[in-house]
Amino acid sequence: FWFPEAQFGCAPGVLRTKVGFTGGKKKGPTYYSLGDHTETIEIHYDPDVTSYTDLLKLFWENHDPTRCASRQYMSAIFYHSDEQKTQAEESKEQEQSKRSKKIQTKIAQAETFYNAEDYHQKYLLRQQRDILQALNLTDEELIKSHIACRLNGYCGGYGKMDELEKELSLFNLPSRIQDRLRAIVSRGNLY
């Protein structure tokens, strides 16, 4: 469902993520009225900490790009610059050289990004109501929050315990919530 948002949420240098739709012509798409858009993740990152190439590596490692899918669920990279386009195309070629099946991933210029409905944002974090309540954020703040982005990843079991321990003091959460996060991360990737 929206688990890739969580996978990227724990990546070093990722500042925030949000889920939504892009690549189509329909104005104001929604999950139940998507038109010709593709479900996507918008990732904001700190280039001093991570690179676009690193994010592309995560992209290729965390899904099957050879699977044929409808436009709604297709594998796609939407680039924002000529440099990103070149890097995406080169990474696709490198990835193809490792596989016998043809990669189906489309590479296209980013267009208008429409946010998915609030209940899709930080989906795995939303499943942990006690942690979500401790953040005390509005839906709009949740989408923009770096901490919510990181916690969404940890709630999916995508982060490592040593990374969580380094960040816990920054999250300013009660000790019972910190212990809850430790328990989630110790179980590992749930999806």
C-alpha positions as a Python dict, from the first residue, in 0.01 Angstrom:
ca = {
    (1, 'F'): (0, 0, 0),
    (2, 'W'): (199, 310, 110),
    (3, 'F'): (489, 117, 260),
    (4, 'P'): (757, 265, 30),
    (5, 'E'): (701, 596, 210),
    (6, 'A'): (815, 423, 528),
    (7, 'Q'): (1111, 259, 355),
    (8, 'F'): (1243, 597, 246),
    (9, 'G'): (1152, 761, 578),
    (10, 'C'): (1443, 593, 756),
    (11, 'A'): (1698, 667, 482),
    (12, 'P'): (1981, 895, 595),
    (13, 'G'): (1930, 1252, 483),
    (14, 'V'): (1560, 1219, 402),
    (15, 'L'): (1388, 1520, 552),
    (16, 'R'): (1027, 1437, 474),
    (17, 'T'): (811, 1227, 249),
    (18, 'K'): (452, 1248, 137),
    (19, 'V'): (237, 1021, -72),
    (20, 'G'): (26, 1130, -360),
    (21, 'F'): (-37, 1117, -731),
    (22, 'T'): (140, 1253, -1039),
    (23, 'G'): (203, 1192, -1406),
    (24, 'G'): (-150, 1238, -1534),
    (25, 'K'): (-377, 1508, -1668),
    (26, 'K'): (-676, 1480, -1431),
    (27, 'K'): (-706, 1777, -1196),
    (28, 'G'): (-737, 1696, -826),
    (29, 'P'): (-709, 1316, -833),
    (30, 'T'): (-803, 1110, -528),
    (31, 'Y'): (-741, 748, -441),
    (32, 'Y'): (-1089, 653, -565),
    (33, 'S'): (-1083, 887, -864),
    (34, 'L'): (-726, 867, -985),
    (35, 'G'): (-770, 921, -1356),
    (36, 'D'): (-442, 864, -1541),
    (37, 'H'): (-211, 938, -1247),
    (38, 'T'): (37, 709, -1072),
    (39, 'E'): (60, 663, -696),
    (40, 'T'): (391, 819, -594),
    (41, 'I'): (609, 934, -308),
    (42, 'E'): (756, 1283, -301),
    (43, 'I'): (1089, 1282, -119),
    (44, 'H'): (1266, 1588, 19),
    (45, 'Y'): (1625, 1521, 117),
    (46, 'D'): (1940, 1695, 230),
    (47, 'P'): (2202, 1664, -50),
    (48, 'D'): (2476, 1726, 208),
    (49, 'V'): (2378, 1398, 377),
    (50, 'T'): (2259, 1176, 92),
    (51, 'S'): (2258, 1186, -284),
    (52, 'Y'): (2000, 1134, -553),
    (53, 'T'): (2206, 831, -657),
    (54, 'D'): (2168, 685, -305),
    (55, 'L'): (1791, 734, -324),
    (56, 'L'): (1783, 564, -664),
    (57, 'K'): (1969, 270, -513),
    (58, 'L'): (1701, 239, -243),
    (59, 'F'): (1433, 261, -511),
    (60, 'W'): (1578, -32, -707),
    (61, 'E'): (1641, -242, -394),
    (62, 'N'): (1293, -210, -249),
    (63, 'H'): (1060, -329, -524),
    (64, 'D'): (1038, -548, -833),
    (65, 'P'): (1084, -314, -1131),
    (66, 'T'): (1022, -600, -1376),
    (67, 'R'): (660, -646, -1271),
    (68, 'C'): (400, -521, -1517),
    (69, 'A'): (137, -312, -1341),
    (70, 'S'): (-147, -77, -1421),
    (71, 'R'): (-67, 292, -1452),
    (72, 'Q'): (-188, 346, -1095),
    (73, 'Y'): (73, 110, -953),
    (74, 'M'): (345, 121, -1217),
    (75, 'S'): (710, 153, -1125),
    (76, 'A'): (819, 506, -1211),
    (77, 'I'): (1081, 768, -1142),
    (78, 'F'): (969, 1127, -1189),
    (79, 'Y'): (1269, 1357, -1227),
    (80, 'H'): (1295, 1733, -1160),
    (81, 'S'): (1606, 1823, -1363),
    (82, 'D'): (1813, 1706, -1658),
    (83, 'E'): (2077, 1586, -1412),
    (84, 'Q'): (1823, 1372, -1227),
    (85, 'K'): (1694, 1237, -1559),
    (86, 'T'): (2045, 1133, -1663),
    (87, 'Q'): (2114, 970, -1325),
    (88, 'A'): (1781, 785, -1333),
    (89, 'E'): (1842, 655, -1686),
    (90, 'E'): (2197, 546, -1599),
    (91, 'S'): (2079, 369, -1284),
    (92, 'K'): (1809, 191, -1484),
    (93, 'E'): (2067, 71, -1736),
    (94, 'Q'): (2294, -52, -1456),
    (95, 'E'): (2004, -229, -1289),
    (96, 'Q'): (1895, -388, -1617),
    (97, 'S'): (2244, -534, -1664),
    (98, 'K'): (2190, -732, -1341),
    (99, 'R'): (1855, -879, -1445),
    (100, 'S'): (1732, -1118, -1710),
    (101, 'K'): (1374, -983, -1709),
    (102, 'K'): (1305, -647, -1872),
    (103, 'I'): (1268, -356, -1629),
    (104, 'Q'): (928, -192, -1669),
    (105, 'T'): (1010, 126, -1476),
    (106, 'K'): (911, 446, -1657),
    (107, 'I'): (1127, 755, -1628),
    (108, 'A'): (934, 1079, -1684),
    (109, 'Q'): (949, 1446, -1599),
    (110, 'A'): (778, 1535, -1272),
    (111, 'E'): (451, 1719, -1314),
    (112, 'T'): (203, 1854, -1063),
    (113, 'F'): (208, 1647, -745),
    (114, 'Y'): (-125, 1604, -567),
    (115, 'N'): (-122, 1496, -203),
    (116, 'A'): (-307, 1176, -124),
    (117, 'E'): (-579, 1192, 135),
    (118, 'D'): (-467, 1255, 493),
    (119, 'Y'): (-536, 898, 608),
    (120, 'H'): (-275, 773, 357),
    (121, 'Q'): (0, 1005, 485),
    (122, 'K'): (239, 837, 730),
    (123, 'Y'): (16, 531, 711),
    (124, 'L'): (224, 302, 932),
    (125, 'L'): (270, 571, 1197),
    (126, 'R'): (-107, 621, 1198),
    (127, 'Q'): (-147, 253, 1290),
    (128, 'Q'): (40, 325, 1615),
    (129, 'R'): (-215, 558, 1773),
    (130, 'D'): (-23, 607, 2097),
    (131, 'I'): (288, 721, 1912),
    (132, 'L'): (85, 941, 1678),
    (133, 'Q'): (-98, 1102, 1971),
    (134, 'A'): (231, 1175, 2147),
    (135, 'L'): (337, 1385, 1848),
    (136, 'N'): (25, 1600, 1879),
    (137, 'L'): (39, 1715, 1515),
    (138, 'T'): (-238, 1823, 1279),
    (139, 'D'): (-270, 1633, 952),
    (140, 'E'): (-93, 1917, 769),
    (141, 'E'): (190, 1923, 1025),
    (142, 'L'): (220, 1545, 1003),
    (143, 'I'): (290, 1564, 628),
    (144, 'K'): (562, 1827, 675),
    (145, 'S'): (722, 1681, 987),
    (146, 'H'): (1072, 1536, 966),
    (147, 'I'): (1011, 1351, 1292),
    (148, 'A'): (686, 1197, 1162),
    (149, 'C'): (873, 1090, 849),
    (150, 'R'): (1139, 914, 1056),
    (151, 'L'): (886, 759, 1295),
    (152, 'N'): (679, 627, 1003),
    (153, 'G'): (987, 440, 887),
    (154, 'Y'): (1060, 304, 1232),
    (155, 'C'): (695, 196, 1274),
    (156, 'G'): (737, -16, 961),
    (157, 'G'): (1048, -172, 1110),
    (158, 'Y'): (1275, -19, 846),
    (159, 'G'): (1524, 154, 1074),
    (160, 'K'): (1799, 4, 1283),
    (161, 'M'): (1812, 10, 1661),
    (162, 'D'): (2139, 204, 1678),
    (163, 'E'): (1991, 471, 1446),
    (164, 'L'): (1678, 495, 1660),
    (165, 'E'): (1882, 530, 1979),
    (166, 'K'): (2078, 821, 1827),
    (167, 'E'): (1755, 1000, 1736),
    (168, 'L'): (1525, 929, 2029),
    (169, 'S'): (1634, 1232, 2232),
    (170, 'L'): (1557, 1456, 1931),
    (171, 'F'): (1200, 1328, 1912),
    (172, 'N'): (1110, 1455, 2261),
    (173, 'L'): (875, 1164, 2330),
    (174, 'P'): (771, 1018, 2668),
    (175, 'S'): (977, 720, 2785),
    (176, 'R'): (685, 478, 2737),
    (177, 'I'): (662, 583, 2371),
    (178, 'Q'): (1039, 548, 2331),
    (179, 'D'): (1014, 194, 2471),
    (180, 'R'): (728, 121, 2229),
    (181, 'L'): (944, 234, 1937),
    (182, 'R'): (1231, 15, 2055),
    (183, 'A'): (997, -285, 2064),
    (184, 'I'): (876, -214, 1710),
    (185, 'V'): (1227, -173, 1569),
    (186, 'S'): (1351, -486, 1746),
    (187, 'R'): (1090, -690, 1555),
    (188, 'G'): (1234, -568, 1223),
    (189, 'N'): (1064, -510, 888),
    (190, 'L'): (700, -607, 915),
    (191, 'Y'): (613, -587, 546),
}
